[in-house]
Amino acid sequence: MKVLIANYRYFVSSGPERYLFNITRHLEERGHHVMPFSITYAKNVESPYAKYFVPPLAGEDEVYFDQQSKTPKTIARTLSRLFYSPEVERAVGRMIDETRPDIAYVLYYLRKMSPSLLVGIKKRSIPLVVRISDYGAFCPELHCLRNEEPCTLCQHGNIWPSVRHRCVKGSLPMSALEAAARLYHRMAGFYDLIDKYVVTNAFMLEMMVEAGYPREKLVCLPTFTDTNRFSPPETGASRDYIVCLGRLDRPKGIPVLLDALALLRDRNIAVPHLKIAGAGHNQDYVAQLKARVARLNLDEKVEFMGNLPPEQVPDLLRGAKCAVLPALWFENLPNTLVESMACGTPVVASDIGSLAVCVQNGIDGYLAEPGNPASLAEQLARVCNDPVEMKRLSYNCRQTALTTYSPEAHTEGLLDLFSSLRAEVRRRPSASNVAAAQ
């Protein structure tokens, strides 16, 4: 099977890109041919299909919005990609005409490539699957956050609250443009072109149904990890720190974790050493985190490791007492959770969103009230200061990973979906919905 896989970055930046390269490898190991479609960035992994990639909004080194120069050309291209980009439609169309994929699997595309990607695919009667990695299907802000608090005001179709509250980067113009683009996409029927959505967890599935997406179009395939590469430590190996792994962004809730460590110290409870691995593109926020560590007198207990090479991540996780996910938003089954469980490392996470349905409280981890340092401190103490409890949780974590998050289960489920869609689409009139989406 020839699979076109589209994502707006072709280098590892966050969870969706790690998934991109992992699923590519597993599909290719099963004899399938994967062809990427993306945006031309300097950081991209080399690919023979790069000739089909589309230009970035600004320079090839300007990946994130805060980095982008605001030239007239950049602004024009940004608006085009927000609403509809003929440039993207032509590029993906040329790729399909010359490579003849059997199916298209789309990851991130909104804002950077636009729904014109979907039109370019469906004009050629290619079965189309979109994987959901955030809440952008109904939330213009993407994370269901308003003033750093969970918010679902836009979930049922009225997205003007996102404008009123300036949810997109705190800007009224940007929020208004985003809302206008979403309304245009809906009225044009672009989302009707999607044959199936892949969601990673039961919480997201129900959120999508509540937002009006047909349940029959939704397929739950949990994120997977390499359970051989991510494996428990040798018997008797020491676990002498806790780890927080991922992007250093506000919705991740790292200040709550720092405050929880300060509470443990103030209550004369042993404070575990914390390793924070990851980077943030907002360097002012990273500086604020480091200043908070100094203000709380936690310099000797907190280590900022920056971005780690992928080969170092398994050892980091398997050496930890627990992985901490103090998220303030709903998350979407982050890789850190899955990889930690594969390493037999218990997870202490916020009792919110996908984390609440993916961490079995008291079985393979503990859940804390989101945004509450006292609750998080209590759960950290339960795991870190009780070796017997940590051993029990560790065993359960590994079993959860083997049964729920194995690459075999995910890849076979995805291939079954692809095969059934190809058979279904062959029975339909070709490109029946595209005319309404032009």
Backbone hydrogen bonds, N-H to C=O, Kabsch-Sander energy under -0.5 kcal/mol:
donor,donor_aa,acceptor,acceptor_aa,energy
3,V,1,M,-0.6
3,V,33,H,-3.2
4,L,2,K,-0.5
4,L,103,I,-2.7
5,I,3,V,-0.6
5,I,35,M,-2.2
6,A,4,L,-0.5
6,A,105,Y,-2.1
7,N,37,F,-2.0
8,Y,108,Y,-0.6
13,S,11,F,-0.7
17,E,14,S,-0.6
18,R,14,S,-1.8
19,Y,15,G,-2.5
20,L,16,P,-2.2
21,F,17,E,-2.2
22,N,18,R,-2.1
23,I,19,Y,-3.2
24,T,20,L,-1.8
25,R,21,F,-1.9
26,H,22,N,-2.1
27,L,23,I,-2.4
28,E,24,T,-2.4
29,E,25,R,-2.2
30,R,26,H,-0.8
30,R,27,L,-0.6
31,G,28,E,-1.8
32,H,27,L,-2.2
33,H,1,M,-2.4
34,V,32,H,-0.6
35,M,3,V,-3.3
37,F,5,I,-2.0
40,T,54,V,-2.7
41,Y,39,I,-0.9
42,A,60,E,-2.3
44,N,41,Y,-1.4
45,V,10,Y,-2.8
50,A,47,S,-1.6
52,Y,49,Y,-2.0
53,F,50,A,-1.2
54,V,38,S,-2.0
62,E,59,G,-1.4
63,V,61,D,-1.0
67,Q,64,Y,-1.5
68,Q,64,Y,-0.9
68,Q,65,F,-1.1
71,T,69,S,-0.9
75,I,71,T,-2.6
76,A,72,P,-2.4
77,R,73,K,-2.3
78,T,74,T,-2.5
79,L,75,I,-2.3
80,S,76,A,-2.1
81,R,77,R,-2.6
82,L,78,T,-1.7
83,F,79,L,-2.0
84,Y,80,S,-1.1
89,E,85,S,-2.1
90,R,86,P,-2.7
91,A,87,E,-1.9
92,V,88,V,-2.6
93,G,89,E,-2.0
94,R,90,R,-2.5
95,M,91,A,-2.1
96,I,92,V,-2.5
97,D,93,G,-2.6
98,E,94,R,-1.8
99,T,95,M,-2.0
100,R,96,I,-2.6
102,D,2,K,-3.0
103,I,2,K,-1.4
104,A,127,P,-2.6
105,Y,4,L,-3.4
106,V,104,A,-0.5
106,V,129,V,-3.1
107,L,6,A,-3.3
112,K,110,L,-1.6
113,M,109,Y,-2.5
114,S,109,Y,-1.9
117,L,114,S,-1.9
118,L,115,P,-0.6
119,V,115,P,-1.7
120,G,116,S,-2.6
121,I,117,L,-1.5
122,K,118,L,-2.8
123,K,119,V,-2.3
124,R,121,I,-1.3
125,S,122,K,-2.0
126,I,121,I,-1.2
129,V,104,A,-2.5
130,V,196,K,-2.4
131,R,106,V,-2.9
132,I,198,V,-2.8
133,S,131,R,-0.6
135,Y,142,L,-2.7
138,F,135,Y,-1.7
139,C,135,Y,-2.0
142,L,139,C,-1.5
146,R,149,E,-3.0
149,E,146,R,-1.3
151,C,144,C,-2.4
155,Q,152,T,-1.5
157,G,154,C,-1.5
159,I,157,G,-1.0
162,S,159,I,-1.1
163,V,160,W,-1.0
164,R,160,W,-2.4
165,H,161,P,-2.4
166,R,163,V,-1.2
167,C,162,S,-2.6
169,K,167,C,-1.1
170,G,166,R,-0.7
171,S,168,V,-1.9
175,S,171,S,-2.0
176,A,172,L,-2.5
177,L,173,P,-2.5
178,E,174,M,-2.4
179,A,175,S,-2.3
180,A,176,A,-2.5
181,A,177,L,-2.5
182,R,178,E,-2.3
183,L,179,A,-2.3
184,Y,180,A,-2.2
185,H,181,A,-2.5
186,R,182,R,-2.2
187,M,183,L,-2.6
188,A,184,Y,-2.3
189,G,185,H,-0.6
189,G,186,R,-1.1
190,F,185,H,-1.8
192,D,189,G,-0.7
193,L,190,F,-1.7
194,I,191,Y,-1.2
195,D,128,L,-1.7
196,K,128,L,-1.4
197,Y,217,K,-3.4
198,V,130,V,-2.4
199,V,197,Y,-0.6
199,V,219,V,-2.7
205,L,201,N,-1.8
206,E,202,A,-2.2
207,M,203,F,-2.2
208,M,204,M,-2.4
209,V,205,L,-2.2
210,E,206,E,-2.5
211,A,207,M,-1.5
212,G,209,V,-1.7
213,Y,208,M,-2.4
217,K,214,P,-1.8
218,L,215,R,-1.8
219,V,197,Y,-2.6
221,L,199,V,-2.8
221,L,219,V,-0.7
225,T,405,Y,-2.1
227,T,225,T,-1.1
230,F,226,D,-3.1
231,S,229,R,-1.0
237,A,234,E,-2.3
240,D,319,G,-1.0
242,I,273,H,-3.1
243,V,322,C,-2.0
244,C,275,K,-2.5
246,G,277,A,-2.6
248,L,279,A,-1.3
249,D,247,R,-1.6
252,K,249,D,-1.6
253,G,250,R,-1.9
256,V,253,G,-0.9
257,L,253,G,-1.1
258,L,254,I,-2.2
259,D,255,P,-2.4
260,A,256,V,-1.9
261,L,257,L,-2.0
262,A,258,L,-1.8
263,L,259,D,-1.9
264,L,260,A,-2.2
265,R,261,L,-2.1
266,D,262,A,-2.4
267,R,263,L,-1.6
268,N,265,R,-1.8
269,I,264,L,-2.9
274,L,301,K,-3.5
275,K,242,I,-2.5
276,I,274,L,-0.6
276,I,303,E,-3.1
277,A,244,C,-2.3
277,A,275,K,-0.7
278,G,276,I,-0.5
278,G,306,G,-1.3
283,Q,281,H,-1.0
286,V,282,N,-1.7
287,A,283,Q,-2.2
288,Q,284,D,-1.9
289,L,285,Y,-2.1
290,K,286,V,-2.1
291,A,287,A,-2.2
292,R,288,Q,-2.1
293,V,289,L,-2.0
294,A,290,K,-1.9
295,R,291,A,-2.5
296,L,292,R,-2.1
297,N,294,A,-1.4
298,L,293,V,-2.6
301,K,298,L,-1.8
302,V,298,L,-1.4
303,E,274,L,-2.6
305,M,276,I,-3.0
305,M,303,E,-0.7
306,G,276,I,-0.7
312,Q,309,P,-2.3
313,V,309,P,-0.6
313,V,310,P,-1.1
316,L,312,Q,-1.8
317,L,313,V,-2.3
318,R,314,P,-2.8
319,G,315,D,-1.2
320,A,317,L,-1.6
321,K,241,Y,-3.7
322,C,241,Y,-0.6
323,A,346,P,-2.6
324,V,243,V,-2.7
325,L,348,V,-2.7
327,A,325,L,-0.9
328,L,251,P,-3.0
329,W,251,P,-1.0
330,F,143,H,-0.7
337,L,334,P,-0.7
338,V,334,P,-1.3
339,E,335,N,-3.1
340,S,336,T,-2.3
341,M,337,L,-2.1
342,A,338,V,-2.0
343,C,339,E,-1.4
344,G,341,M,-1.7
345,T,340,S,-2.9
347,V,364,D,-1.3
348,V,323,A,-2.8
349,A,347,V,-0.6
349,A,366,Y,-2.3
350,S,325,L,-2.0
351,D,368,A,-3.3
352,I,350,S,-2.0
354,S,330,F,-2.3
355,L,330,F,-0.6
355,L,352,I,-1.1
356,A,352,I,-1.1
356,A,353,G,-0.5
357,V,353,G,-0.7
358,C,354,S,-1.5
359,V,355,L,-2.1
360,Q,358,C,-0.6
361,N,359,V,-1.0
362,G,365,G,-3.3
363,I,360,Q,-2.8
364,D,360,Q,-1.8
365,G,360,Q,-0.8
366,Y,347,V,-1.9
368,A,349,A,-2.7
372,N,369,E,-1.8
376,L,372,N,-2.1
377,A,373,P,-2.7
378,E,374,A,-2.0
379,Q,375,S,-1.8
380,L,376,L,-2.4
381,A,377,A,-2.2
382,R,378,E,-1.5
383,V,379,Q,-1.6
384,C,380,L,-3.0
385,N,381,A,-1.7
386,D,383,V,-0.9
390,M,386,D,-2.5
391,K,387,P,-2.0
392,R,388,V,-2.0
393,L,389,E,-2.6
394,S,390,M,-2.4
395,Y,391,K,-2.0
396,N,392,R,-1.9
397,C,393,L,-2.4
398,R,394,S,-1.9
399,Q,395,Y,-1.8
400,T,396,N,-2.4
401,A,397,C,-2.4
402,L,398,R,-2.2
403,T,399,Q,-1.9
404,T,400,T,-2.6
405,Y,400,T,-0.7
405,Y,401,A,-1.3
410,H,406,S,-1.8
411,T,407,P,-2.8
412,E,408,E,-2.3
413,G,409,A,-1.9
414,L,410,H,-2.5
415,L,411,T,-2.6
416,D,412,E,-2.3
417,L,413,G,-2.0
418,F,414,L,-2.7
419,S,415,L,-2.7
420,S,416,D,-2.4
421,L,417,L,-2.3
422,R,418,F,-2.5
423,A,419,S,-2.0
424,E,420,S,-2.2
425,V,421,L,-3.3
426,R,422,R,-1.7
427,R,423,A,-0.6
427,R,424,E,-0.9
428,R,425,V,-1.4
432,S,429,P,-0.9
434,V,431,A,-0.7
435,A,431,A,-0.6
436,A,433,N,-0.6
437,A,434,V,-1.8
438,Q,435,A,-1.0
